[in-house]
Amino acid sequence: ELRGCLRYDLAQWNESLGDFARAYTLYQEVPSKDFCMIRAWLVRARTGRETEGTNLARGWLGQRKPPATDDWDGALLKYVLGDLTEPNLFAAAQNPDAAKKKLREGKAWFLSGSKKAIAGDVEGAKKALQKALDLLGAGSPDGASAKAELERINAGK
């Protein structure tokens, strides 16, 4: 999973996808599988295979066993699939624990920015990714990916 994130940040899409697919098969926990599926969807969407990514993620969504309460990872997955709006994603990010809320909002901004970048909304992507980086810092996987994406956008890639 970590190697997949590093390769994602380097825009090594095929290698990253292979790492996320491998990690997905090895993990047993729902949140870890969700993370791999979300990242694999992002890679596929970036490489013109969004339909394939959506079909695979929907297959996983149909078989996953969500936690009884607070299915944050499920909200993230539904957001990338278009089944949850951005305002509803940010509503789901709310948590009485300030640290958890900050982490969730950072993840939400990362996914928002990534989807905007994929859709060609450069200015929207930059704003969302900067918010993700500000909340998460470059030391977390999503924060590092937000930073890498911002660098790609600013370099015109």
Disulfide bonds with the S-S distance in Angstrom:
none
